[in-house]
Amino acid sequence: MRTLRTTLRGAAVAAVAASLAAGAAVTALPATAAPTAMDEGRTMAKASVAKAEQDATSKAEHKAKKPKKPKVKKPKKAEADPDFGPNVTFIDQTWSTDQINALLDSVNDEEEMSQNRHQVFFEPGTYGSAAGQDNPATATDIVNQTVGYYESISGLGAQPGDVQINGALHVEPIVGCPERPWECAAPGSLNNFWRSMSNMAINPIQRPVGDDAALPFPAGVTDPHQMRWAVSQAAPMRRMDIQGSLTVFGRYGEFASGGYLANSRVAGTIATGSQQQWFTRNSQVGTWDGGVWNMVFSGVQGAPATDFGQDLGDGVKGVKTTLDNTPLSREAPFLYRDDNGELAVFVPNAKTSSSGTDWSTSAESGTSIGMRDFYVAREDVDNAASINAALADGKNLILTPGVYELDAALRVDRADTVVLGLGYASLTPTAGNGVLEIADVAGVKIAGITADANVPESTTLIQVGPEGASVSDPANPTTLTDVFVRVGGPWEGKAVTSIEVNSDNTLLDHIWAWRADHGHGVSWDGNTGAHGVVVNGDDVTATGLFVEHYQEQQTIWNGERGRTVFYQSEIPYDPPSQAAFMDGDRLGYASYRVADHVTSHEATGLGVYSFFNQGQDIRVESGIQAPNTPGVTFRSMTSVFLNGSGGINHVINDTGAPAVGSFASPQVIAYP
């Protein structure tokens, strides 16, 4: 069994803020402390982790050579605010832009598989100056920093406009060739995961920062009134008001793979360039420009017209699919200041057939829950027993940033319970257990958590309702929002099924279930996982479903009347042979599998990609497998050959051309 190394990073961030408030200049965060004797039971004795710590120390030494950061005075929290611990920072208008940028620079440099987590909140107010907005290269007094791994930045206003940022909170690609960036499309933004931004208004004024500013061709340069958010999976932008344009790929066309935008307004142009796929839901856009394989819009005002599969000339086929309304939606719960200046969590109601933004916090739009009804958990204080005791006592739950080791699953037994994770709060099992189990109740809301498989193997990591669940409410669906699962990556992990949905009328909104293709503990026999998402309940809806690299069917739909709007999946890279990747006598495993007994199902905007990297001619008979019946319908599907060997023979069942070689991307407009 693997347990975690104690980390002092969160305490170090708090210590930096305290030192700055006391007037001391701080040049870098302290390197992570070595475990003491009493921590040895939590030490991960792996050479790869030792190397990561050595790299982190080298990085800290490098940062120490930079000019000193300005003094930062951390504002006092209101007396009524609970203690959110050292990994949550509140910024208010007493902070100067230099202080804000210094703080953000101290938390944006985590490594990809770091165990550290950060949440930054902006109190209502205006930050930065708009004076230089027409010429970012010379703009001064702007809030301008990159957003890194395991970093969530959120406003605390009741409306996005209650927090006004003049500047940019941006994400840039990894620059592979500093002297000729246009020649290095990879890795670009392919691994820009696990970061988020929400509930703010941004007047985009962006310029390069840090080491990037010294490059001959800085990645961080944008056009005036434009901000870059060059991300891939698990990097949502929600409840944002971008008062200009947004680009979601690198300056020089670097690769990017995925993205999610919801309940947001972008006044100008969203430029997608090399972005391979993107899902936009219940938003408002000025102009949409571009797309590579699968761009889906659901309830988006200003969305482009559907052109998927249409001949656009010069051999180019359309890749955009637009639904006027989202069949079922619920916006994410969020922390905010209520009319009395107290912290509360607003939980929006579910809606059907909706479009456009909804930023209301009225009683008609949802429920505001005060802090007295929440248990605020901390990784350095709590365990499964203490958290479950609070849940059993009727409390809702806030998981502050951290990695929680659990020897038993968190049990949600009360209807309408809210579980809200901050700063990519992560749950990992230590005894072959799951990490979250929802009882046979309705209306539970889970948002902002990451589940990391561990060893010994878990049967199921997240279970929504027990087998045979019978309680549900179509008007108040149990909802999973921004829930991410990893099998391998931070360490070796094993889980047969990542997410199992047994309750009817469940909503899955932005899920990324990922059997790691890189990181620690990654091998065909190491990080084992059969299925990412298994749906047994009826009337389950998924909006923004990303499921990748599992070793058998990645998504299985056994329930009736299921609906999916946008699906993205990669076949596992690493089957050692065709014999190791067979579904009975069928070549490979379909990624999206609707069970043969299902009579009603609909799915729109699906992309299944292959990259077999073991040098074997491995084939998948079809990326999608479903019964051929009038009630089971699909629209806008594609298979893509990314690289490597082998490929996908058909898009769905026996329909669609092979995706084999040379970035082949056959399309099927509708099935049957």
C-alpha positions as CSV (number, residue, x, y, z in Angstrom):
1,M,0.0,0.0,0.0
2,R,1.3,3.4,-0.9
3,T,0.8,6.4,1.4
4,L,1.7,10.0,0.9
5,R,4.8,12.0,1.8
6,T,4.0,14.9,4.1
7,T,4.2,18.2,2.4
8,L,4.9,21.6,3.9
9,R,4.2,23.6,0.7
10,G,0.9,25.0,2.0
11,A,2.5,26.1,5.2
12,A,5.3,27.6,3.2
13,V,2.9,29.7,1.2
14,A,1.3,31.0,4.4
15,A,4.7,31.7,5.9
16,V,5.7,33.7,2.8
17,A,2.5,35.8,3.2
18,A,3.2,36.3,6.9
19,S,6.8,37.3,6.3
20,L,5.8,39.8,3.7
21,A,3.1,41.2,5.9
22,A,5.7,41.6,8.6
23,G,7.9,43.6,6.2
24,A,10.4,40.9,5.3
25,A,11.5,40.5,1.7
26,V,11.0,36.9,0.4
27,T,12.7,35.7,-2.8
28,A,11.3,32.2,-3.1
29,L,9.2,29.6,-1.3
30,P,11.2,27.3,0.9
31,A,12.0,23.9,-0.6
32,T,9.7,21.1,0.7
33,A,11.0,19.9,4.0
34,A,12.3,16.4,4.4
35,P,10.1,14.1,6.5
36,T,10.9,13.7,10.1
37,A,11.0,10.3,11.9
38,M,7.3,10.5,12.8
39,D,6.5,11.0,9.1
40,E,8.3,7.9,7.9
41,G,5.1,5.9,7.7
42,R,3.9,8.4,5.1
43,T,7.1,8.5,3.0
44,M,7.0,7.4,-0.6
45,A,10.3,5.6,-1.2
46,K,10.4,6.0,-5.0
47,A,13.4,7.2,-7.0
48,S,11.1,9.2,-9.3
49,V,9.7,11.2,-6.4
50,A,13.2,11.8,-5.0
51,K,14.1,13.2,-8.4
52,A,11.0,15.4,-8.4
53,E,12.0,16.8,-5.0
54,Q,15.5,17.4,-6.3
55,D,14.1,19.2,-9.3
56,A,11.8,21.3,-7.0
57,T,14.8,22.2,-4.9
58,S,16.8,23.3,-8.0
59,K,13.8,25.3,-9.1
60,A,13.6,27.0,-5.8
61,E,17.3,27.8,-6.0
62,H,16.8,29.2,-9.5
63,K,13.9,31.4,-8.3
64,A,16.0,32.7,-5.5
65,K,18.2,34.4,-8.0
66,K,15.3,36.5,-9.2
67,P,14.8,40.1,-8.0
68,K,13.1,40.4,-4.6
69,K,9.3,40.3,-4.7
70,P,7.4,43.2,-3.1
71,K,6.1,43.1,0.4
72,V,2.6,41.6,0.6
73,K,0.2,42.4,3.4
74,K,-2.3,39.6,3.7
75,P,-5.7,41.0,4.7
76,K,-7.4,39.8,7.8
77,K,-10.4,37.6,7.3
78,A,-13.8,38.5,8.7
79,E,-14.4,37.1,12.1
80,A,-17.2,35.0,10.8
81,D,-15.0,33.3,8.2
82,P,-13.9,29.7,9.0
83,D,-10.3,28.7,9.0
84,F,-9.6,27.4,5.5
85,G,-6.0,26.6,6.3
86,P,-2.7,27.5,4.7
87,N,-3.6,26.5,1.1
88,V,-6.3,29.2,0.7
89,T,-5.5,32.8,0.2
90,F,-8.0,35.8,0.2
91,I,-6.9,38.9,-1.7
92,D,-8.7,42.2,-1.2
93,Q,-8.3,45.8,-2.4
94,T,-5.7,46.6,0.2
95,W,-3.3,44.6,-1.9
96,S,-1.3,46.5,-4.6
97,T,-0.9,44.9,-8.0
98,D,2.7,44.1,-7.3
99,Q,1.7,42.3,-4.2
100,I,-1.0,40.4,-6.0
101,N,1.4,39.4,-8.8
102,A,4.0,38.3,-6.3
103,L,1.5,36.1,-4.5
104,L,0.3,34.5,-7.7
105,D,3.9,33.9,-8.8
106,S,4.5,32.0,-5.6
107,V,1.8,29.4,-6.3
108,N,1.9,29.0,-10.1
109,D,5.0,26.8,-10.4
110,E,3.8,23.3,-9.2
111,E,5.1,20.3,-11.1
112,E,2.6,18.3,-13.1
113,M,2.3,15.5,-10.5
114,S,2.8,17.7,-7.4
115,Q,0.9,16.9,-4.2
116,N,0.4,20.6,-3.4
117,R,-2.8,22.5,-4.0
118,H,-3.8,26.2,-4.0
119,Q,-7.0,28.2,-4.0
120,V,-6.9,32.0,-4.4
121,F,-10.0,34.1,-3.8
122,F,-10.5,37.7,-4.9
123,E,-12.8,39.7,-2.6
124,P,-15.3,42.0,-4.4
125,G,-13.5,45.0,-5.9
126,T,-11.5,46.3,-8.8
127,Y,-7.9,45.2,-9.3
128,G,-5.4,46.8,-11.6
129,S,-5.5,49.8,-13.9
130,A,-7.2,49.8,-17.4
131,A,-5.1,52.8,-18.5
132,G,-2.8,50.8,-20.7
133,Q,-5.4,48.4,-22.3
134,D,-4.7,49.5,-25.9
135,N,-1.0,48.8,-25.7
136,P,-0.3,45.8,-23.4
137,A,3.5,46.0,-24.1
138,T,3.7,49.3,-22.1
139,A,0.8,48.8,-19.7
140,T,1.6,49.3,-16.0
141,D,-0.2,48.5,-12.8
142,I,-2.0,45.4,-14.2
143,V,-2.8,42.1,-12.6
144,N,-0.8,39.8,-14.8
145,Q,0.3,36.2,-14.0
146,T,0.2,32.7,-15.3
147,V,-2.1,30.1,-13.7
148,G,-0.3,26.8,-12.9
149,Y,-1.1,23.2,-11.9
150,Y,-3.5,22.7,-9.0
151,E,-4.3,26.4,-8.9
152,S,-7.9,27.6,-8.8
153,I,-8.6,31.4,-8.9
154,S,-12.1,32.6,-8.1
155,G,-14.0,35.7,-7.3
156,L,-16.1,36.1,-4.2
157,G,-18.8,38.3,-5.8
158,A,-22.4,37.5,-6.2
159,Q,-21.9,38.5,-9.9
160,P,-18.8,38.0,-12.0
161,G,-18.6,41.8,-12.4
162,D,-18.2,42.2,-8.6
163,V,-14.6,41.3,-9.1
164,Q,-13.1,43.3,-11.9
165,I,-9.6,42.4,-13.1
166,N,-7.7,44.7,-15.3
167,G,-4.9,42.5,-16.7
168,A,-4.7,38.8,-17.4
169,L,-4.7,35.5,-15.6
170,H,-3.4,33.3,-18.4
171,V,-2.0,29.9,-19.4
172,E,0.8,29.5,-21.9
173,P,2.1,26.5,-23.8
174,I,5.4,24.8,-22.9
175,V,7.9,26.2,-25.3
176,G,9.9,23.4,-26.9
177,C,12.1,25.4,-29.2
178,P,12.7,28.9,-27.8
179,E,14.7,30.0,-30.9
180,R,12.1,28.6,-33.3
181,P,8.8,28.0,-31.4
182,W,6.8,27.7,-34.7
183,E,8.7,24.4,-35.3
184,C,7.7,22.8,-32.0
185,A,4.0,22.1,-31.8
186,A,4.6,19.6,-29.0
187,P,4.2,19.4,-26.1
188,G,2.7,22.9,-26.2
189,S,-0.5,22.8,-24.2
190,L,-1.1,19.0,-24.4
191,N,-0.4,18.6,-20.6
192,N,-1.9,21.9,-19.4
193,F,-4.3,20.2,-17.0
194,W,-5.7,20.8,-13.5
195,R,-6.2,24.5,-13.1
196,S,-9.4,26.7,-13.2
197,M,-10.8,30.2,-13.1
198,S,-14.3,31.3,-12.1
199,N,-16.7,34.1,-11.2
200,M,-14.7,37.2,-12.3
201,A,-14.7,39.9,-15.0
202,I,-11.5,40.4,-16.8
203,N,-10.6,43.3,-19.1
204,P,-7.7,41.5,-21.0
205,I,-4.4,43.3,-20.8
206,Q,-1.7,40.6,-21.2
207,R,2.0,40.7,-21.4
208,P,4.7,38.0,-20.9
209,V,6.0,37.4,-17.4
210,G,8.9,35.6,-15.7
211,D,11.4,33.7,-17.8
212,D,9.0,33.9,-20.8
213,A,9.5,37.6,-21.1
214,A,13.2,37.1,-21.8
215,L,12.7,34.7,-24.6
216,P,13.4,35.8,-28.2
217,F,9.8,35.0,-29.1
218,P,7.8,35.2,-25.9
219,A,4.7,32.9,-25.7
220,G,2.8,35.3,-23.5
221,V,2.3,38.0,-26.1
222,T,-1.3,38.5,-27.3
223,D,-3.2,41.1,-29.3
224,P,-4.6,44.1,-27.4
225,H,-7.8,43.2,-25.5
226,Q,-7.0,39.5,-25.7
227,M,-6.1,36.9,-23.1
228,R,-4.7,33.4,-23.6
229,W,-6.1,30.2,-21.8
230,A,-4.2,27.5,-23.7
231,V,-5.3,24.4,-21.8
232,S,-6.3,20.8,-22.3
233,Q,-8.4,18.6,-20.0
234,A,-9.6,19.4,-16.4
235,A,-9.1,23.2,-16.8
236,P,-12.6,24.7,-16.7
237,M,-13.5,28.3,-17.0
238,R,-16.9,29.0,-15.4
239,R,-19.0,32.1,-14.7
240,M,-16.5,34.4,-16.4
241,D,-17.0,37.7,-18.1
242,I,-14.2,38.2,-20.6
243,Q,-14.5,41.8,-21.7
244,G,-12.5,41.3,-24.9
245,S,-11.2,38.3,-26.8
246,L,-9.9,34.9,-25.7
247,T,-7.4,32.6,-27.4
248,V,-7.3,29.0,-26.3
249,F,-4.1,27.9,-28.1
250,G,-0.4,28.9,-28.1
251,R,0.9,31.9,-29.9
252,Y,2.7,29.8,-32.5
253,G,0.1,27.1,-33.0
254,E,1.3,24.6,-30.4
255,F,-0.9,21.6,-29.8
256,A,-3.8,21.8,-27.4
257,S,-6.3,19.0,-26.6
258,G,-9.6,19.8,-25.0
259,G,-11.2,22.5,-23.0
260,Y,-14.4,23.5,-21.2
261,L,-16.2,26.8,-21.0
262,A,-19.6,27.2,-19.2
263,N,-21.9,30.0,-18.0
264,S,-19.5,32.6,-19.4
265,R,-19.5,35.6,-21.7
266,V,-16.8,36.4,-24.1
267,A,-17.5,39.8,-25.7
268,G,-14.9,39.4,-28.6
269,T,-13.5,36.5,-30.5
270,I,-12.7,33.1,-29.2
271,A,-9.7,31.9,-31.3
272,T,-9.2,28.1,-31.2
273,G,-6.5,27.6,-33.7
274,S,-4.8,24.2,-32.9
275,Q,-7.3,23.3,-30.2
276,Q,-8.3,19.7,-31.2
277,Q,-11.7,19.7,-29.4
278,W,-13.6,22.0,-27.2
279,F,-17.0,22.0,-25.4
280,T,-18.9,25.3,-24.7
281,R,-22.1,25.2,-22.7
282,N,-24.7,27.8,-21.7
283,S,-22.6,30.8,-22.6
284,Q,-22.5,33.9,-24.8
285,V,-19.8,34.5,-27.4
286,G,-19.1,37.3,-29.8
287,T,-17.3,35.4,-32.6
288,W,-16.0,31.8,-32.7
289,D,-13.0,31.2,-34.9
290,G,-11.6,27.8,-35.8
291,G,-11.5,24.2,-34.6
292,V,-9.7,21.0,-35.6
293,W,-11.8,17.9,-35.0
294,N,-14.8,18.3,-32.6
295,M,-16.2,21.6,-31.4
296,V,-19.5,21.4,-29.7
297,F,-21.8,24.2,-28.5
298,S,-24.8,23.6,-26.3
299,G,-27.1,26.5,-25.4
300,V,-24.5,29.1,-26.5
301,Q,-25.8,32.4,-27.8
302,G,-23.7,33.6,-30.7
303,A,-22.4,30.0,-31.5
304,P,-21.5,29.2,-35.1
305,A,-23.9,27.2,-37.2
306,T,-23.5,23.5,-37.4
307,D,-21.2,22.5,-40.2
308,F,-20.0,19.1,-39.0
309,G,-19.2,16.8,-42.0
310,Q,-20.0,19.5,-44.6
311,D,-17.6,20.2,-47.4
312,L,-16.1,23.6,-46.8
313,G,-13.9,23.5,-49.9
314,D,-10.3,22.6,-50.5
315,G,-10.9,19.2,-48.9
316,V,-11.8,20.7,-45.6
317,K,-14.8,19.3,-43.6
318,G,-16.7,21.2,-41.0
319,V,-16.2,20.2,-37.3
320,K,-18.7,22.3,-35.4
321,T,-22.0,21.1,-33.9
322,T,-24.5,23.4,-32.2
323,L,-27.5,22.6,-30.1
324,D,-29.7,25.6,-29.5
325,N,-30.5,24.5,-25.9
326,T,-28.9,22.3,-23.3
327,P,-31.3,19.5,-22.4
328,L,-30.3,19.4,-18.7
329,S,-27.9,21.7,-16.8
330,R,-26.9,22.8,-13.4
331,E,-24.2,25.5,-12.8
332,A,-21.5,24.7,-10.3
333,P,-21.9,25.7,-6.6
334,F,-19.6,28.5,-5.6
335,L,-18.4,30.4,-2.5
336,Y,-19.3,34.1,-2.4
337,R,-20.0,37.0,-0.1
338,D,-23.7,37.4,0.6
339,D,-25.6,40.7,1.2
340,N,-24.3,40.7,4.8
341,G,-20.7,40.3,3.8
342,E,-20.6,36.7,5.1
343,L,-19.3,33.8,3.2
344,A,-21.9,31.4,1.8
345,V,-22.2,28.8,-0.9
346,F,-24.7,29.4,-3.7
347,V,-26.1,26.2,-5.2
348,P,-27.9,26.9,-8.5
349,N,-31.0,25.0,-9.5
350,A,-31.1,22.6,-12.3
351,K,-32.6,23.8,-15.6
352,T,-34.0,22.1,-18.7
353,S,-33.8,23.3,-22.3
354,S,-31.7,26.3,-21.3
355,S,-29.3,28.7,-23.1
356,G,-27.1,31.6,-22.4
357,T,-25.6,32.7,-19.1
358,D,-27.4,32.7,-15.7
359,W,-25.5,34.6,-13.0
360,S,-28.4,35.2,-10.7
361,T,-28.1,34.4,-7.0
362,S,-31.8,35.0,-6.3
363,A,-33.9,32.6,-4.3
364,E,-35.7,31.7,-7.6
365,S,-32.4,30.7,-9.1
366,G,-30.9,28.5,-6.3
367,T,-30.2,28.2,-2.6
368,S,-27.7,30.1,-0.5
369,I,-26.2,28.0,2.3
370,G,-24.3,29.7,5.1
371,M,-21.0,28.5,6.6
372,R,-22.7,27.2,9.8
373,D,-24.1,24.4,7.7
374,F,-20.7,23.4,6.3
375,Y,-17.9,21.3,7.7
376,V,-14.6,22.8,6.5
377,A,-12.1,19.9,6.2
378,R,-8.4,20.2,6.0
379,E,-5.9,17.6,4.9
380,D,-3.6,18.3,7.9
381,V,-6.5,17.8,10.4
382,D,-9.1,15.4,9.0
383,N,-9.4,11.8,7.9
384,A,-12.3,9.6,6.7
385,A,-13.7,9.2,10.2
386,S,-13.9,12.9,11.1
387,I,-15.3,13.9,7.7
388,N,-17.9,11.1,7.8
389,A,-18.9,12.1,11.3
390,A,-19.6,15.6,10.1
391,L,-21.6,14.3,7.1
392,A,-23.6,12.0,9.4
393,D,-24.3,15.0,11.6
394,G,-26.1,16.7,8.7
395,K,-23.3,19.0,7.6
396,N,-22.4,19.9,4.0
397,L,-18.7,19.6,3.2
398,I,-16.0,21.9,1.9
399,L,-12.7,20.2,1.2
400,T,-9.9,22.7,1.3
401,P,-6.9,22.2,-1.0
402,G,-4.8,19.2,-0.2
403,V,-4.5,15.4,-0.7
404,Y,-6.7,13.5,1.6
405,E,-5.7,9.9,2.5
406,L,-8.8,7.9,3.1
407,D,-9.1,4.4,4.6
408,A,-12.8,4.4,4.0
409,A,-15.0,6.1,1.4
410,L,-16.7,9.4,2.3
411,R,-20.4,8.6,2.8
412,V,-23.1,11.0,1.6
413,D,-26.3,9.6,3.1
414,R,-28.4,12.8,3.2
415,A,-30.4,14.2,0.3
416,D,-29.3,17.6,-1.1
417,T,-25.9,17.4,0.5
418,V,-23.3,19.7,-1.1
419,V,-19.6,18.6,-1.3
420,L,-17.4,21.4,-2.6
421,G,-13.7,21.0,-3.3
422,L,-11.4,24.0,-3.4
423,G,-8.1,24.1,-5.3
424,Y,-8.3,20.6,-6.7
425,A,-8.8,18.9,-3.4
426,S,-7.8,15.3,-4.0
427,L,-9.0,12.0,-2.4
428,T,-7.0,8.8,-2.5
429,P,-7.9,5.4,-0.9
430,T,-5.4,3.6,1.2
431,A,-7.1,0.3,1.8
432,G,-8.6,-0.8,-1.5
433,N,-11.7,1.2,-0.7
434,G,-13.6,3.8,-2.8
435,V,-13.3,7.5,-2.0
436,L,-16.9,8.6,-2.3
437,E,-20.2,6.8,-2.0
438,I,-23.6,8.4,-2.4
439,A,-26.5,6.6,-0.8
440,D,-29.9,6.0,-2.4
441,V,-30.9,9.7,-2.1
442,A,-31.6,12.6,-4.5
443,G,-30.2,16.0,-5.1
444,V,-26.6,15.6,-4.0
445,K,-24.2,18.0,-5.5
446,I,-20.5,17.1,-5.8
447,A,-18.1,19.7,-7.3
448,G,-14.4,20.3,-7.7
449,I,-12.8,17.1,-6.5
450,T,-10.1,14.8,-7.9
451,A,-9.9,11.1,-7.1
452,D,-6.6,9.4,-7.3
453,A,-6.5,5.6,-7.4
454,N,-4.0,3.9,-5.2
455,V,-2.9,0.4,-4.3
456,P,-4.3,-2.1,-3.3
457,E,-6.8,-2.0,-6.1
458,S,-10.2,-0.4,-5.6
459,T,-13.3,-1.9,-7.3
460,T,-15.0,1.5,-7.7
461,L,-13.6,4.9,-6.8
462,I,-16.8,7.0,-6.9
463,Q,-20.2,5.4,-6.7
464,V,-23.4,7.4,-7.2
465,G,-26.1,5.4,-5.6
466,P,-25.9,1.7,-4.5
467,E,-26.7,-1.1,-6.9
468,G,-30.4,-1.1,-7.6
469,A,-30.8,2.6,-6.4
470,S,-34.4,3.7,-6.7
471,V,-34.6,7.3,-5.3
472,S,-34.2,10.2,-7.7
473,D,-35.7,13.6,-8.6
474,P,-35.8,14.7,-12.3
475,A,-36.1,18.4,-11.1
476,N,-33.3,18.1,-8.6
477,P,-30.7,15.6,-10.1
478,T,-27.7,14.4,-8.2
479,T,-24.9,16.3,-10.0
480,L,-21.2,15.7,-10.4
481,T,-19.5,18.9,-11.6
482,D,-15.7,19.2,-12.4
483,V,-15.0,15.7,-11.0
484,F,-11.7,14.3,-12.2
485,V,-10.2,10.8,-11.7
486,R,-6.7,9.6,-12.2
487,V,-5.5,6.0,-12.3
488,G,-1.7,6.4,-12.2
489,G,0.2,9.6,-12.8
490,P,1.1,10.8,-9.3
491,W,1.9,7.2,-8.3
492,E,0.8,3.7,-9.2
493,G,-2.9,3.2,-8.8
494,K,-5.4,0.5,-9.7
495,A,-9.2,0.7,-9.9
496,V,-11.5,-1.5,-11.9
497,T,-14.1,1.3,-12.4
498,S,-13.5,5.0,-11.8
499,I,-17.1,6.3,-11.7
500,E,-20.2,4.1,-11.4
501,V,-23.7,5.8,-11.7
502,N,-26.5,3.7,-10.3
503,S,-29.0,6.5,-9.5
504,D,-31.5,7.6,-12.1
505,N,-31.7,11.2,-13.1
506,T,-28.0,12.0,-12.5
507,L,-26.2,14.8,-14.2
508,L,-22.5,14.5,-15.1
509,D,-21.2,18.0,-16.0
510,H,-17.5,18.1,-17.0
511,I,-15.9,14.7,-16.1
512,W,-12.4,13.7,-16.9
513,A,-11.6,10.1,-16.1
514,W,-8.0,9.4,-17.0
515,R,-5.9,6.3,-16.8
516,A,-2.6,7.9,-17.0
517,D,-0.5,7.7,-20.2
518,H,2.5,9.3,-18.5
519,G,3.7,10.0,-15.0
520,H,4.6,7.7,-12.1
521,G,3.5,4.0,-12.0
522,V,2.4,3.9,-15.7
523,S,2.5,0.6,-17.5
524,W,0.0,-1.9,-18.9
525,D,0.2,-4.1,-15.8
526,G,0.9,-1.2,-13.4
527,N,-1.9,1.4,-13.5
528,T,-4.7,-0.9,-14.3
529,G,-8.2,0.3,-15.0
530,A,-11.0,-1.4,-17.0
531,H,-13.7,1.3,-17.2
532,G,-13.8,5.1,-16.7
533,V,-17.6,5.6,-16.4
534,V,-20.3,3.0,-16.1
535,V,-23.9,4.2,-16.2
536,N,-26.5,1.8,-14.9
537,G,-29.2,4.4,-13.9
538,D,-31.9,5.6,-16.3
539,D,-32.3,9.2,-17.5
540,V,-28.7,10.1,-16.9
541,T,-27.2,13.1,-18.8
542,A,-23.6,13.8,-19.4
543,T,-22.5,17.3,-20.7
544,G,-18.7,17.3,-21.3
545,L,-17.5,13.8,-20.9
546,F,-13.8,13.1,-21.2
547,V,-12.7,9.4,-20.7
548,E,-9.3,8.3,-21.7
549,H,-6.9,5.3,-21.9
550,Y,-8.9,2.7,-20.0
551,Q,-8.1,-1.0,-20.8
552,E,-11.6,-2.2,-21.8
553,Q,-14.8,-0.3,-22.7
554,Q,-14.0,3.2,-21.4
555,T,-17.7,4.3,-21.1
556,I,-20.5,1.8,-20.7
557,W,-24.1,2.9,-20.8
558,N,-26.5,0.3,-19.5
559,G,-29.3,2.7,-18.5
560,E,-32.2,3.8,-20.7
561,R,-32.8,7.3,-22.1
562,G,-29.2,8.3,-21.5
563,R,-27.9,11.5,-23.2
564,T,-24.4,12.7,-23.9
565,V,-23.5,16.1,-25.3
566,F,-19.8,16.1,-26.2
567,Y,-17.5,13.1,-25.7
568,Q,-13.7,12.9,-26.0
569,S,-11.6,9.8,-25.6
570,E,-8.3,8.3,-26.5
571,I,-7.8,4.6,-26.8
572,P,-5.1,3.3,-24.5
573,Y,-1.6,3.9,-25.9
574,D,0.0,0.8,-24.4
575,P,-1.6,-2.5,-25.3
576,P,1.4,-4.8,-25.8
577,S,-0.3,-6.8,-28.5
578,Q,-3.6,-7.3,-30.3
579,A,-4.2,-10.5,-28.2
580,A,-4.0,-8.3,-25.0
581,F,-6.6,-6.0,-26.4
582,M,-9.6,-8.1,-27.6
583,D,-13.2,-7.9,-26.6
584,G,-14.0,-11.6,-27.1
585,D,-13.5,-12.2,-30.8
586,R,-13.9,-8.4,-31.6
587,L,-10.8,-6.4,-32.3
588,G,-10.1,-4.1,-29.4
589,Y,-12.6,-2.4,-27.1
590,A,-15.0,0.3,-28.3
591,S,-14.5,3.4,-26.2
592,Y,-18.2,4.4,-26.0
593,R,-20.4,1.3,-25.5
594,V,-24.2,1.3,-25.3
595,A,-25.4,-2.0,-24.1
596,D,-27.3,-4.2,-26.6
597,H,-30.5,-4.2,-24.5
598,V,-30.8,-0.4,-24.5
599,T,-33.7,0.9,-26.6
600,S,-33.3,4.7,-26.1
601,H,-30.1,6.7,-26.1
602,E,-28.8,9.8,-27.8
603,A,-25.3,11.3,-28.1
604,T,-24.0,14.3,-29.9
605,G,-20.4,15.3,-30.7
606,L,-18.2,12.3,-30.1
607,G,-14.5,11.9,-30.9
608,V,-12.5,8.8,-30.3
609,Y,-8.7,8.9,-31.1
610,S,-6.0,6.3,-31.3
611,F,-2.2,6.4,-30.7
612,F,-0.8,2.9,-30.2
613,N,2.9,3.4,-29.2
614,Q,4.1,-0.2,-28.8
615,G,5.1,-0.7,-32.4
616,Q,2.3,-3.3,-32.9
617,D,-0.4,-3.1,-35.6
618,I,-3.3,-3.0,-33.1
619,R,-6.8,-2.3,-34.3
620,V,-10.1,-1.3,-32.7
621,E,-13.1,-2.5,-34.7
622,S,-15.0,0.7,-33.9
623,G,-14.6,3.6,-31.5
624,I,-18.4,3.5,-30.7
625,Q,-20.5,0.4,-30.4
626,A,-24.2,0.5,-29.9
627,P,-27.4,-1.4,-30.9
628,N,-28.7,-0.6,-34.3
629,T,-32.2,0.5,-33.4
630,P,-34.2,3.7,-34.1
631,G,-34.3,4.8,-30.5
632,V,-30.5,4.8,-30.2
633,T,-29.2,7.8,-32.1
634,F,-25.8,9.5,-32.7
635,R,-24.9,12.7,-34.3
636,S,-21.5,14.2,-35.2
637,M,-18.9,11.5,-34.7
638,T,-15.3,11.2,-35.6
639,S,-12.4,8.8,-35.3
640,V,-8.8,10.2,-35.4
641,F,-5.4,8.6,-35.9
642,L,-3.0,10.7,-33.8
643,N,0.2,8.8,-34.3
644,G,1.9,5.5,-33.8
645,S,0.7,2.2,-35.4
646,G,-2.6,0.5,-36.0
647,G,-5.8,2.5,-35.7
648,I,-9.6,2.4,-35.6
649,N,-11.4,0.5,-38.4
650,H,-14.8,2.2,-38.2
651,V,-16.3,5.2,-36.4
652,I,-19.4,3.4,-35.1
653,N,-20.3,-0.3,-35.5
654,D,-19.5,-1.1,-39.1
655,T,-20.0,2.5,-40.3
656,G,-17.3,5.0,-41.2
657,A,-13.9,4.8,-42.9
658,P,-10.8,3.6,-41.1
659,A,-8.7,6.1,-39.1
660,V,-5.3,4.7,-39.9
661,G,-2.2,6.9,-40.6
662,S,-1.6,10.5,-41.4
663,F,-3.9,12.2,-39.0
664,A,-6.9,10.5,-40.7
665,S,-10.1,11.8,-39.2
666,P,-13.2,10.1,-40.9
667,Q,-16.6,11.5,-39.9
668,V,-20.1,10.1,-39.6
669,I,-22.7,12.8,-39.5
670,A,-25.6,10.7,-38.1
671,Y,-26.3,7.1,-37.1
672,P,-28.4,5.1,-37.8
